Amino acid sequence: MPASVFPFSAITGQEDAKHALLLSAVDPSIGGVLIFGDRGTGKSTVVRALAQLLPKQKVVRGCPYRCHPDAVTKNCELCRASKGAAITRTARETTPVVDLPLGSTEDRIIGTLDLEKALTQGIKTFQPGLLAQANRGYLYIDEINLLEDHLVDLLLDVAASGENLVERDGLSLRHAARFVLVGSGNPEEGELRPQLLDRFGLAIDVATPGDIKTRVEIVRRRSTYDLDPEGFVTRYKRKDASIRRKILSARDRLPDVTVSDQVIETTAALCLKVKSDGLRGELTLVRAAKATAALNGAIAVTDAHLQRVARMALRHRLRRDPMDESGSDARIDRAVSETFAPVPKNEDGR
């Protein structure tokens, strides 16, 4: 692990953000993770720390889109050409976590013509962009609420289709672009467009710690890291390795975790109480609860798993209610307490 990356297990005061990112690592189909909060609360630190935990993945050696050897995409010419040589073309690489800077151009994101080859060799060759690099991994956008509208539209199209269509400079091609979108930002600097907000499976609010003990511990750990990064990382290496093994075990266990009809009915009832938009709330809530059960070593989803992820799955899906001045978290907590209320006892106390 590079000494410049703060260890995931050493991060304190961000339990919800860490849990949401771990869920995305167990089941990418949950959708992206949005982390909003005050400046200086370590939002980008926790995302970059996750990159060091992600297990390596099998890829086609030399493929710019990181295709899986057992599921070669029909649009990848390189993989089609090498089909049948699985033993020699297989490699294991680190799961990518790609930064998308705010100043990135559209060409840098979707890819463009390789000008050097075009000028020196007269060959039209595609130069992959950030979307290609992020395929089967993570695409991270800091200050996502400041992203330009035309780039937001581009990301929405790719997120919906799972493919990147490039038609420019005489080139016309498609390539796989399936990734977990992770965004962070400060709500004081602007809101996120509703269309993009809806694409995130989970949303986390990171607040500045309000107790002295937590603040002191954060400052202590950061100061220790700054004085001796290598030693600090080594100290938490075993804990990070344990989390990595936990992710792998949860991935293997996930298909066997059961979700009863009662759990699905409870999920629908909760979403109805909070008046969440659409049905993505139910789908995300069930998937997140199932991934939580897998992380906890459980074989079935319970009410406790639903309650653990209710806020992060629903807080960004609530309709504005002018008659209710309470925040989204308060509305969700109230609905949770009503939905999971204990069964009333009989008059004789039984």
N, C-alpha and C positions, 0 to 999 in steps of 0.2 A: 504494500500500500504506500503510495507516495506520501512523504512526510508533510506535504503542503495541504493535505486534505484532513480536516478535523474528523475524528472517528464518529460514526453514527451512534454507537453505544454510549459515547461520552456526552452527547447532547442531552440537556435536561431542561425541563419547562416547556417541552413541545410534544407531549405525549400523543395528542390527537393527530398532529401533522405526521409524526413518525408512524403511527398506526395506519393512517390513510395510505402512506407511501408503501408500507409493507403489504397492504391489501392489494395495491396495484401490481406489486411484484408477484404475488401469488396468483392473481386472476386479472390479467390486463383487460378483459372484457368489461370490467366494472366501469371503465372510462378513465378520463384524466383526473388529475388532482389540482385544485385551485387553492392556493394558500395566500390569504389576504391578512394584512396586519400592519402594525406600527413599524416605522423605520427602526432598524437596529435590533430586531428581534430574532435574527438568524434564519430568515426564511430561505435564502439561497444556500446557507450553510447546510441545512438539513437535506436539501435536494442533492447537492454535490456529494454529501457523505453517503447517500444511498448508492451512488454509482459504484462505490468500492465494495458494496455488499452483493451486488447482483451476480449470480452464477454465470459461468461461461456458457455459450451456446454453440451448437453445431451449425456450421455454415459451409457453403460451397467455397472452396479455396479460390481467392482472387475475384469473387463476385462483388461488384460495387454495391449491390443491393442486399447483400448478406442473406441470400436465399437459403432455406433449410434444405439439406441434401435429400430428404425424404418427401419434400413438398415443393418441388421446383415450380416457380411461377411460369405460366405459359408465355408471359410477355418478356422473359429474360432470355435474350439470344445467347449469352455466354453459357447459361445453365443448360439450355437445350442442346448446344453444341457439345457439351461435355457429358451429357447424359449417358449412363452406362459405365462410367469410370468412378463410381462412388467411393471406392477405397482410396484412390489417389487424389480425389478432389475435395475430400472432407477435411475441415479444420475446426478448431475450437477457439473462439474469440470472446473477448469481454463484451458483455451487453452494452451497447452504446448509450451514452447520455449526452445529447448534442445541444449546445447552447445556440439559441437564435437571437442574436443581438438586435436591438431596436432599429439600428441603422442599416440592417441588411436589405439589399436590393432584391427584387423579384427573381432576377437571374441567379443570384446566390442561393436563393431558397429552393427554386424548382429545378435549377440546372440550366445549362446553355451549351452552345457550340464551343468546342475546344479550339480556340483561335490559333493556338500555336501549331497544332497539327494541320489545321485548315490552311495556314499560310505557308508552312514549311513542306508539307507533304501533299497538300491538295486533297485531304481526306476529311469528310464531314464526320466528326466523332462527337458523341455526347459527353459532356463533362458533368457528372452528377452533382447535385446540390445538397443542401442540408436535409431535405426530405429523404433523399436516398440514404444518407449517412444514418438517419434516425430509424430506418426501417427495422422492425422487430426490436426496437429499443424505446428510448425516451427522447422527447423533444421538449426542452426546457426554455421558457420565455420569462425572463425577469422583467418587471414593470409591464406586464402584459396589457394592462388597461391603457397604456400609452401607444400600443401598436396601431399603425396606420390602417385605415378602414379597408383599403384594397388588399392588404396582406391578411387581414381578418377574413375577408371573403375567400381568399385563396385557401387558407387553412380549413375553413368550413367545408369547402368542396372536397378537399383531400380526406378530411376526417370522415365525411359521409360515405365516400366511395372506397377508401382504402387504397386508392391508386393515384399516381401523379401523372397527369397528361401534359406532355410538353409538345407544343407546336410553334416553332419559331426558327428563324435562320435556316429554313429548308429542312428542318428536322421534324419528325412526327413519331413520337413513341410514348409508350406507357410503361410505368414500372411500379412495383408494389411499394406502398408507403403506409404501412400500418405501425403506429407507434402510440405510446401513452403520452398524452399531452399534459405537461405540468406547467402551471403558470403561478407567478407570485406577483404581488404588488401592494401598494399602499392605497386604501380606499379614498384617502383625502386628495389624491391626485387625479381622481376621475373614476367613473363607473365603467364596468365592462359591458359591452354590447350584449343584449339578451340572447341573440342567436349563438354567440360564442359561449356565454355563460351556461347555456343549456347543454353544451357538448361535454361539460365536465361532469364526471360521475360523482365526485366527492368534493366538497368545499370546506375549507378549514379557516377559522378566524384565530389568528395568533395575537394574543394580547401581551403587553408588557407585564411581567410577573409582578404581583401586588404584595408579595410577602418577602421579608428581608432574607429569610433563610435561602430561598431559591435564588434570589439576586446575588447573594454572597457566593453561593456555590457556582453560579455561572461565571462570575468574575474570576473566581479562584481557578477554575478549570481552564479558562481562556488564557489567563496569565501564565499558568504552568505550561500550556501548549506553546505560547509565544517564546518562552525561555528555552524550551527543549522540545521542538516538534517531533523529532525522531523518537525520543524516549517516551513522550506522551502517547504517540501512536502505538508503540510497542506494548505499552501498558494495557491498552484496550484491544489489542489484536485478537486475543482469545475470545473476548466477548463479541466482537464483530463476527468472528468465525462461527460462533454459536448461533448468531442471528441468521447467518447465511445458510447454515444447515437446517434451521427452522423453516426458512423459506422453501428450501428444496423438499423437505418432508411435507409441508403444507400443500405444495403443488401436487405431489404424488397422492395425497389423501383427498384432495378436493373433489375428484369425480365420485368418490364413494360417500361423501357427506350428503345425508338425506334432508329434504325439506318437505315437511308434512303439509297437508291441505290446511290444517289449522293455522300453521305459521303464515301461509299465503293469505288466508282470510284476515288474520290479524294485521298483516302488512297493508292490505287494501283498506281496512278500517282506519288505520293510522293515517294513511295518505288522504283519505276522505275527510278526516277530522281537521287536518291542517290545510285542506283545499289546495293540494299541490297541483301544478299544471301538468297535464298529460299523464302518461303511464310510465314515463322513464323513472319516476320516483319509486314505484313498486319494484320494477326490474332491478334498479340499482341497489335498493335496500336489501332485496333477497340475495343478490350476488355478494354484496359486501358482508352480510351476516354469514353467508356460507363460507366465505374466505376467512372470516374471523373465527368461525368454528374450526376450520382446518388448521389455522395457526395455533389454536388452543388445544388441538389434539382431540376434538370432539367428533363424534360420528353423526350427529344430527344437529340441526339449527334449533336453538331454543329462544325463548323470549328475551333472555339476557343478551344474546348475540344481537338481536334486533335493536334493543335499547342502546347497546354500545355504539351502533353506527347510525342511529336515527338522525341525529343532528347533522352529521357530515353528508348524509345522503339527501337530506330534504331542505336544509336551510336556504339553498339558492333556488328552490323551486316553488316557493310560496307566492301566492298572489298578494298584491298590496291590498290591505284592508283598512280603509280610512276610519272605520269605527273601532279599530284595535290599534292602540298606540304602542303596544308592547313589541319588542324586537322579535326576530324570527326564532331565535333560540328559546325565548320564553314561550312562544306559541307552541313550539315543538314539545318542550318539556311538559306543558300543560296537557297537550294531546296524549303524550306518552303516559302520564299519570292516570289519565282517564281510560285509556285503552288497556293498560295493564293493571288496572285497579284490582285489589283482592276481592274475591267473591264474598258478598255479605253473608254473615252468619245468621242462623235461625234465631228466633226469639229465645230459645232455650240455650243458646250459646254454641250449638253444634255447627 
